[in-house]
Structures are given as C-alpha cells and as structure tokens.
Amino acid sequence: MEEYVAKIPSFADHIRVYRKLYYHHGIYLDDKTVISFGGVSQDYTLDPSKARVVITTLDEFLKGGIVEVRIYTEEEKKKKRSLQDIANYALSCGGNGGYNLVRNNCEHFANECVFGVKKSEQVDHIMNQLFRYNE
C-alpha cells in the first residue's frame, strides 16, 4: 500500500490532496508549479473531455486542502526516475488530454511521471472491492 505524509513538498515530489470523494494527484516542482491531470485552469469539472494536464500553483492545486507527499519503499526508490527526469516528463505532458477515470486519471499520470508506468491505487482498490462484492 502506498504511503503519504503531510509535509512540505520538495522538487519533483508526487503529491496529493483529499477532495471529498477522492485524492487528486500531481507533481510538485515549486509553489508556483504543480502539474496534474485535471480540469482546465481552476475549472475542476468532472467532464473528462475537458480534462488536461495542467500547470497550476500549489494553492490552486490544494484548494484549501492539505498537501501530502508520497513516501517510497526502498524497492520503489530503485525504480524511480531521477528528479529532473520526473520534472521534464511532467512538463512535457502539458496540455495532453485523454482522461479516463479507470485507465488514465491524475494518479495514473503522477505514477507515470515517477516510474514510467500508469498505476492508480485508488482505482485498483475500487475494482478489487467490486469484484469481491460480485463473488
């Protein structure tokens, strides 16, 4: 299970903020630069056709919430890209669309920036619950 802790983020950290029903994920570069897959600018609608990889400030990303920073296991640290590669990849995705709640959401994006692999623990957890429920 992934671990997060409330603390001040550092360059190229995978961060998240709780948004009532889910966690919103992004990549922190500095207080003026957070890259995440979400609504255009401050319009965080649930319309997937409008979702893009956007650059916002930390305050815009948090919307009054508390930032949490991903903590990696020793094994995960071996698989992580360098901090500069994480930042470069995240920045190169600016404006990209193709949002899909199950296959291409903000958590998938952040993990792809860090590891080069799309993964969402939130989606995996829900899918496991659904399949367990249907047994």
WOKAJO-V742525 format. One record per helix or strand of 3 or more residues. SS is the DSSP state (~ for helix, > for strand). FROM is the first residue (numbers start at 1). LEN is the number of residues. If there is no record, write none. Layout:
ss | from | len
SS | FROM | LEN
SS | FROM | LEN
//
This chain:
ss | from | len
> | 3 | 3
> | 13 | 7
> | 22 | 9
> | 33 | 6
~ | 48 | 3
> | 52 | 5
~ | 58 | 5
> | 68 | 4
~ | 74 | 6
~ | 83 | 10
~ | 106 | 10
~ | 121 | 13
//
